[in-house]
C-alpha cells in the first residue's frame, strides 16, 4: 500500500472552536447533518420534510491549516460491467467525500471546554455574569487570550470524524460516528429568475420576527412593492390570536446627535433596505410561509451582520446570512423555504403600506456567496 493511501482525506486545524460552533448552531434544527468535503471547505446541510433546508459553509480560510486529499478515482476493475461507457459522464461532486453525522453530538463536542454565550453583553469577568463563575471568572481562557485549538480529521470513507480539542495542557479526542449519506434533493432555487431581492441588517429582521411571534401566528407573509422609485417591504403574520404587521421603507434614519457634538458634519442617514429589486415593479408582491419554520432561522438572524432576502418566480424563499466569525472574516449560512399555497380569495386582501421617503439602491456590498461558489 502506498504511503499516500494511508494519509487522511482531510486534516484541518482551527485556532478556536468558537467560530465553528457559532456557525453550526445556526442550523441546529435536525438530528443529522449532511457533510460534504471539498477543496474550498466543509459544507454542512440539514433539512426538514423537504420544505425547509439550512446549510453552513465553513471555508478553509477559517482554518489555520486545511489539507484535503481528493480520493483517487475507482480503477476499472472496481467498476461494474457496463460502467466504463459512462465514465466520462461521471459527476465530479459524486466523488467527493460525503456522509452524515449527528449534529447535536458535534455541537456538544465543540463546547466540551465551555463557550461563553456570544449574545450576552456583559464581559466574562463581570461579577454578575453567570458564565464568569462557571468558567473561572477573570482567569478564563477567553479572557487570557487562550482559545480552544480544534483539529478535525477524516481518514477514509466509513471512518469516524475525529475531533481533537486542546486547551492549555488538556487534550480531548472525540471520534464521531459517520453514516451513509441520504441523497435528498435540495429545494430548487432559481437565482437567475428572482421575483424579489432585498438586503438589510440581520438584527432588524430578527426584531421584526420576534415582534410578530407574540401573536402565535401560523404563517408569515412577505409584501413588497415599488411606487415612484420608493421601495416598501413588510412582514405580516396571522393566527388564532390575531394578526400583526411590521413595515420597512427607506425613510432615511439619522442617528441621534451625541452629547458633545464635534465640529465635523453629522454622519449621513442610513436606509433600512440596502438593496431592493422587484421583477415586476408595477404590481404588489406577496408570498406566505409557515411561521414556525421561519423561526428556526432566528439564531442566524440574531448573529448575522446582513441578510439577503430573495424569492424566485416559484415562490421559494432564500435567506442568506452574512456572519462575522472574527475580525475581518465572514461566513455564510443559507436557508430555503417552500411557500404555502394560498386560496385565490385572499388575493384581494392587500396590505396598505405606510408612506415613506427613499430612493432605489443600485447595489450592495454584500455579494451572493452561492453565486461566487458557483
VEXTOR-127487 format. One record per residue (C-alpha): x, y, z; residue in one letter. Coordinates in steps of 0.001 Angstrom, whole numbers, plus 524288, in hexadecimal, padded with zeros to 5 digits. Last residue first. Layout:
% residues N
XYZa;...
% end
This chain:
% residues 374
7AE0986F7B7DED4x;7B5B08732A7EB1Ax;7B46F881BE7E86Ax;7A604880557E528x;7A3B7878B37F1B1x;7AA2C883977F95Ax;7A10E88DEE7F43Ax;7A86489AB07F61Cx;7A6508A43480139x;7ABBC8B1A17FDC4x;79EDD8B4B97F756x;799B98BA757EAE9x;791EA8C4D77E3D1x;788E98C8C07EEC9x;77BBD8CEE67EBD7x;779088DB297F342x;7718E8DD987FF86x;766E98E5468062Dx;75BD88DE6780CD5x;74D9D8DAE980BF8x;747A58D005813F0x;743558C3F880CA9x;7355C8BF6980BB4x;7358A8B09080B15x;72DD18AA4380041x;7220A8A1A6802DAx;71DDF89F7C7F4CAx;726A2893BC7F2F2x;720F088CC67FEA0x;715CF887007F6BBx;71F7C880277EDF4x;7234B876F67F8E2x;7316F876807FD18x;73B3F86B947FAFAx;7461786D0E804FAx;753D086FCD80047x;75F778665C80127x;76A5C86BD180985x;7790086CCC80758x;783408707781176x;7916B8745A80F4Cx;79CA28770F818BFx;7A84487EE1813EFx;7B5B88819A8198Ex;7BD4388DD881CD4x;7CB43890A1820C2x;7D0C789E498234Cx;7CF6E89DB1831FAx;7C96F890C6835E5x;7BDA08887C83294x;7B6FC8936682B18x;7AA4688D8082637x;7A4308908B818F3x;796C388A66818A6x;78FF28858380C53x;7814B883D280D6Dx;77BA787D5F8014Ax;76CFC87C8F7FF4Dx;76743873C47F4B6x;75BBF87ACE7EE4Ax;75CF2874817E0D5x;761B98814F7DADBx;76CE1881FB7E49Dx;76CB48885D7F1F4x;778C188EB97F7DBx;77B678949880533x;789E4897908071Ax;78D97898FB81559x;798298A16B81B4Bx;7A0DE8A12682751x;79B2C8945C82BE9x;79B118908383A49x;78C928922D83D59x;787DD88E1082FDEx;78F848814A8308Dx;788FD87E2A83D77x;77BB08819F837DBx;77CCB8780382C7Fx;773E086E5783359x;769B98791783454x;76783878828259Ex;7633586A5782719x;7596F86D8B831D3x;753D78787382968x;7500586FCC81DFEx;751C8877DF811BDx;749F5881BC809DBx;74D33889447FD66x;748C3896AA7F868x;74E358A0467EE7Fx;746278AC2C7EB0Cx;746288AFEF7DCB7x;74CA78BA4A7D428x;75A848B7527D8B4x;75A1D8A9D47D24Fx;7671E8A2D17D462x;768E68AA347E118x;775EB8AEDB7E688x;779878B53E7F365x;7874F8B6D37F8ADx;78BCD8BD5D80549x;77E3E8BD6780B19x;77DBF8C46281825x;784DB8D01A812A5x;78F8E8D7948199Ex;7909F8E62081C22x;79DDD8EC5B81A66x;7A6378EF3982650x;7A5AF8FD5182B43x;7AFA4906EE825BCx;7BBC39093882DD0x;7BC44912CE83925x;7B9D790808842BDx;7AD089067684A44x;7AEBC90463858DAx;7A24B8FD4E85CF4x;7A2368F5E385034x;7979E8F823845E8x;78E058ED01843E9x;790A18E4B0837CAx;789D28E8EC82B40x;7800F8DF7282580x;77C8C8E2588175Bx;76EF88DD67813EFx;7723E8D19680BBBx;766BF8C96980F96x;764878BDEB81888x;757728B9BD81E08x;7540A8B07E8291Cx;7464E8AAB88294Bx;73D9D8A3DC83328x;7324C89A4383352x;7297D8941683D61x;72A26889C1847FBx;7269887E3883F31x;730EC881D683543x;7357A88C1B82BBCx;7429C89210828A9x;7470589D7082044x;7548F8A11B81B98x;7563D8AD7681392x;75EBA8B34D808D7x;75CFF8C04280207x;7662B8C5C87F7BFx;765298D3C87F284x;767DA8D56E7E3F5x;75A778DBDE7E28Fx;753B68CFEE7E7C3x;75A9D8C30B7E9ECx;754668B7537F081x;7570A8ACC97FA73x;74F558A414803A5x;75450897DE80A7Bx;74A7888F9E811EBx;74D5F887A681E20x;7449587C6D8220Cx;73F4C875F682E4Cx;7408B8816483774x;742548807D8463Ex;73EC588EEE84817x;74BB18923884EC9x;7533B88C3D84351x;751748989E83B47x;75A698A06C8441Bx;764F48960B843A7x;7641A89553834CCx;766068A411833D6x;7713F8A45083D9Bx;7785A8996783641x;776828A0488293Ex;77C5B8AC9982EFEx;787558A4CF83556x;78B6489F3382825x;78D4A8AC738221Dx;786F38AE25814EAx;787BB8A8ED8070Dx;77C7C8A7B47FD6Dx;7795F89EE37F1F5x;76C1C89BA37EC5Dx;766DE894497E077x;773EA88E257DD5Bx;776348863E7D101x;784FB884207CFD0x;7869A87F747DDD0x;77D218744B7DB51x;77B4D86CC17E7F7x;7789685E3A7E814x;777438584B7F5BCx;7824D84E967F6E9x;78082840AD7F259x;78214836DF7FD30x;78DBF82DF07FB95x;78E90828C28095Dx;79CEF826EB80C67x;7A15C81A4E81306x;7A4AF81CFA82117x;7B05B8225F82884x;7B31F81F6E836C9x;7B9D982A3183E5Dx;7C764827AA843E3x;7CA8E8311F84EE0x;7D84A83449853AFx;7DA9683D4085F48x;7E76D844008624Bx;7EA3884B9986EAAx;7F706853248702Ex;7F1678608D86C85x;7E4F285D1D8651Cx;7E5B98533E85A2Dx;7DA3384D6D852FBx;7DC1B841E6849D3x;7D0DC83E65840C3x;7D101831B08391Ex;7C60682F2382F6Fx;7C43B8207D82F44x;7C8B4818698239Dx;7BEF9813688199Bx;7C56C81A7680E50x;7D38D81D498121Ex;7DBBF8243D81C63x;7D3BD8300282090x;7DAD083974829A4x;7D69C845B4830ECx;7DFC684CF683A3Ax;7DA9E8575384392x;7E2BE8605384C24x;7DA7E866D985694x;7DE1287507858B4x;7E85B879ED86231x;7E6A2888C18622Ax;7E6FB88A0B870F6x;7D8D788E6587141x;7D42688332868BAx;7DCC9879A78702Ax;7D5B687D2687C9Ex;7DD74883758878Fx;7D48588F1588990x;7C9408862C88D34x;7CC4B877A388D0Bx;7C2C2871F68834Cx;7B6C786FD388BB7x;7B8FF87BF5893E1x;7B9D8884DC8880Cx;7AED087E9788074x;7A46A883DD88981x;7A92F891E288735x;7A63F899948937Dx;7B49189A9489769x;7B8FB89ED9889D1x;7C559897E78852Ax;7BEEB891E78792Dx;7BA6489F3A8744Fx;7ABDE8A23287485x;7A4518A40A867D0x;7A049895E4866E8x;79D38890C985950x;7AAA188A9D85776x;7A7CE8807C861F5x;7B4DF87CB9867D8x;7B97986F7386369x;7BC8E863D286BF4x;7C7E485A4786B1Bx;7BF5584FF0864E8x;7B91E85A1585C19x;7BD308548484EE6x;7B967846C785320x;7ABB084AB585701x;7A9EF85111849ABx;7AE71844BA842BCx;7A56283C2C84AD5x;799DE84512847CDx;79D358444483923x;79DF38357783870x;7A566832AA82BF0x;7A24182F8A81DE2x;7ABFB82CA98132Ex;7B21B83225806E1x;7C01183111801CAx;7C0AD836AB7F3FBx;7BF5582CFC7E8C1x;7B1148306A7E645x;7B48783EC27E4DEx;7BCB283BA47D8BEx;7B0878368E7D1B1x;7B3DF82AD97C92Fx;7B03D82CC47BAE7x;7BDB6828F27B5D5x;7BD4681C0C7BD0Ex;7B0048187D7B763x;7B53680E757ADC4x;7BDF68089B7B817x;7B244805BB7C0B3x;7ADEB7FA237B86Bx;7B3697EFDF7C16Ex;7B48F7F52F7CF28x;7BFFA7FD727D2D2x;7CACA7F8C57DBCAx;7D2A87F2C77D0BBx;7D23E7FFBE7C973x;7D8F7806507D4F8x;7D0D380F857DD11x;7D51F81D937DD75x;7DEFA821767E7F1x;7D93D828567F3A0x;7DBD0836F17F444x;7E61783A547FE3Ax;7E1C78461E80607x;7EB2384D9B80EC8x;7E671859808164Ex;7EF6E860CC81F9Ex;7EC3B86D0C8277Bx;7DDEA86A7E824E3x;7D397874D78221Cx;7D91F876998145Cx;7D551868748119Cx;7C76086D42810FFx;7BD19867F481A20x;7B0A68681181224x;7A4398672381A0Ax;797E1861938141Bx;789858620081771x;77DEF85B1B8118Cx;76F4585C8881249x;763D98560080B5Cx;76AB28491680820x;7659A8430F814C9x;76FC684A7781CA7x;77D7184CE381784x;78B7A84DC181C13x;797F58514A814D6x;7A62F852B381923x;7B0108565980E7Bx;7BE6A8559781235x;7C90185D2A80B25x;7CD65861D47FDBCx;7D437855807F902x;7C89B84D027FC45x;7C273845D5807A3x;7B3C98437F8081Ex;7AC46841B9814B8x;79DB583E9E81611x;798F0841FA823A3x;791628392E82CC4x;7882783BF983802x;781F58481183228x;77FCB8563283672x;78DD085A3583960x;7901A8628982D45x;7950D86EB383453x;79C0E865C283E02x;7A5A88625A8334Cx;7AA808703183106x;7AD508741F83F13x;7B30B866C184251x;7BD0D867CB83773x;7C0AA8759F83BA1x;7C1D18717D849D6x;7CACE865D884770x;7D65986F0684667x;7E3A686E5783FD8x;7DE428651E835A1x;7E5578595A83001x;7E0C38517D82453x;7E52F8441981F9Cx;7DCDF83D7C81570x;7DE8A8316780CFEx;7E77C82B4C81708x;7F4C8825F3812A2x;7F5D88172D81193x;7F35F816E6802F7x;7FE45820CB800F5x;807E98175480732x;8051780D7D7FC8Dx;800008000080000x;
% end
